[in-house]
Amino acid sequence: MLILALNFLLGILVFSLKNTVALSTLEITLFFILAGLVFATFKAYKTFSKNLILFIAGFVWMGIFSTNILHSNISEEFFNKPVSVVGKIQNLPDQSEQKTRFNFQVSEPFQAKLKLSWYGQKPEILNNDDTWKLLVKIKHNNSYQNQGGFDYEQWLFYQQFDATGYVKRSKANQLVTKSSHMSVDSIRQNIRQKLATQLADLTFLGVINALVIGDRSLISRDHWDLFKATNTTHLSVISGLHIGLISGFIFIIASFIWRHCTRCTFKIPANVIGAYFGLASALIYALIAGFSIPTQRAFIMASVVFLSLILRRHHNTWQLYGVALILVLFFNPLSVFSAGFWLSFYVVAVIIYGVGQHKNRHWFVRLLYIQLLISLATLPLIAWFFHSGSLLSPVANLVAIPIFSFITTPFSLLGALFLIVDAQFLSEASFAIANQSLIYLSSFLEYLTELNFNLWHYTQHSSFDLVVLIMIVLFALLPGALKLRKIAVFLVIIIWIHPAEQIQHGNVKVTVLDVGQGLAQVVRTKNHTLLFDTGAKYPSGFNMGDAVIIPYLRSQHINLLDLIIISHGDNDHIGGLDSILKNIKHHKILSSVPEKISTSAALCQTQSSWNWDGVDFQMLNIRQNFSGNNASCVLKISTQKHAIILTGDIERKAEQHLIDIWGSQLKSDILISPHHGSKTSSSDQFLTAVKPQHVIVSSGYKNRFNHPAKLVAMRYKNHKIQMLNTSCTGQIDILMTDQDKIHLSRYRQSQQRYYQRHCLE
């Protein structure tokens, strides 16, 4: 059963890597070849044929499931303009100081699942299952596409959203029908409202709220960072561990009580009754948690175990594991896009293996062994999905898991139960105990994070790295009698010497990051790195430094910036700087607005030119007294054969100033479009002076400024300049070498998957 399940998984994985849902001629040919192979070998090689059938079934099922989701009922006429819709609020609204986010199931004038934001709206008037008429503006699912960054488009597809958008301010926004029936989500909302009052004064109210109803919106950023730094985030939200713990505890209690009734056990075995109660408790807890995809997965895994006891079937553990895997993938093959899916099944497999080892040792020794085993075995997946981890995570989890399992979670649930039945004193006492346990635990975790060697960062170069990392762990954990552990050492050497990208002397690589409506560029020579602008920061605290730039720098193993240039003081150019300064070491900062920077910075003009590793850098905007956009630092980077100009937000006045000073020396192969392609920039005279082959626009998808302006785009076309736009290409890599041809790479095209937004340049 396990092998069959793995082949079903493999078929799903193969389809998930496609860049289009349509089948190519080659894929259709291979499909018929495999189908013919099944018919030809079924009688003689049944096991092989069954596995091949499961592989084909996984591939086909993923295709059917994906096609059904991507078949949107929203006509193009409804996108990117105000439209009045009627629908129901789904799940609990996610509240913050600036906005309320919620899922909205539209019924008119189309049928679709939207993820909406309502800025300034009070969340308490938005209730699950209420029907609203709203004026919204929606757009296709979109995300920043950069190496090392989070793929929000994939997440939206995984969550099966048809589009995203926001509610516009309008008197037409009104409640149509208030929900009158009692539902699980309405119960959850009532519990959340009561919890909000009861937990208001508790330090860890967000974590307790998440453990009770699965609502993570109230967990503070500091607490998230603490759990992330110690690899204990899985404990702070409802997961398979919590559902397994609660249902297992109920199973033990129910079985224990039933055994004390001798006549009862003759009719029904105690473990069968316990399984019924365990299954019921798992379902109730999953429903209270919103029956989200992770809790659905955990419930299915628990159900397989309890149903095997109820049906009195004797299966070995690996058979049950295989059944659970097939069921999870059958109900939602998109689970392969979730880090939680891989971690949960991987960890369960490690536990099954670990339980079978050292059976003659003391229980405490075995517990330590399994915990260390899990921490070591999960390193490859943590490196792959999160790009960082904690060396002390085994120690952190060894302390945190018992505290969450036996104190925090049980007392949080007891507090909620007492709150529902109006036992105020008992409720307050239970919540106080849960909160105090987290206070003590956080002190311990904070101590671990203060140790300099605790955190590590890693980003894979390719899938090859992940495969080798997992092989290293598997060989290292094999029983010593097999004498295969030395292979792990050999594989460590392979991945250690696995070649990384090297930039040769005299060459330069410029990466224009996809930061939406903003600008951020990383310039690398053989031994130096420069960051030009840092994208935007938003009122919610979300910023391009954390979301895009730092993940990219980590992916390139860049821990030091030799120079940071902030072209000018607009938010979309300076917003991510504070995050960069907090997380990445730097030597020097230049800017046209040094007074706006929290640390020491100098004017751009103080360093007019320099040479790094055979590459020339020239600051162009000298001898001028402009302000605002026109004061932007302008940098020309030149190799022996090629040049590129980074322009910030300069407009016509500054462009003419550059022409007056430099004239024909402005000539460059590539131009970063001034002011994101605004109609106030890219004058004919400037384009004639620069004569670029390519112009790169850094702008947001369907941005409200309509950058690049149609007039400017036409002007580029008239000058026979190829325009690339990060909203369409994602991250753009420009490699200028001693060859005549410049190498341009578009991240969205090179990494295209079928669920992502397709864009025609």
Buried (B, 14 or more C-beta within 10 A) or exposed (E): BBEBBBBBBBBBBBBBEBBEBEBEEEBEEEBEEBEEBBEEEBEEBEEEBBBBBBBBBBBBBBBEBBEEBEEBEBEEEBBBEEBBBBBBBBBBBBBBEEBBBBBBBBEEEBEBBBBBBBEEBEBEEBBBBBBBBBBBBBBBBBBBBBBBBEBBBBBBBBBBBBBBBBBBEEEEBEEEEEBEEEEBBBBBBEBBEBBBEBBEEBBBBBBBBBBBBBBBBBBEEEBBEBBBBBBBBBBBBBBBBBBBBBBBBBBBBBBEBBBEEEEBBEEEBBBBBBBBBBBBBBBBBBBBBBBBBBBBBBBBBBBBBBBBBBEEEEBEBBBBBBBBBBBBBBEBBBBBBBEBBBBBBBBBBBBBBBBEEEEEEEEEEBBBBBBBBBBBBBBBBBBBBBBBBBBBBBBBBBBBBEBBBEBBBBBBBBBBBBBEEEBEEBBBBBBBBBBBBBEEBBEBBEEBBEEEEBBEBBBBBEEEBBBBBBBBBBBBBBEEEEEEEEBBEEBBEEBEEEEEEEBEEBBBBBBBBBBBBBBBBBBBBBEBBBBBBBBBBEEEEEBBBBBBBBBBBBBBEBEEBBBBBBBBBBBBBBBBBBBBBEBBEBEBBBBBBBEEBEEEBEBBBEBEEEEBBBBBBBBBBBEBEBEBBBBBBBBBBBBEBBBBBBBBBBBBBBBBBBBEBBEEBBBBBBBBBBBBBBBBBBBEEBBEBBBBBBBBBBBBBEBEBEBBBEEBBEBBEEBEBBBBBBBBBBBBBBBBBEEEEBEBBBBBBBBBBBBBBEBEE
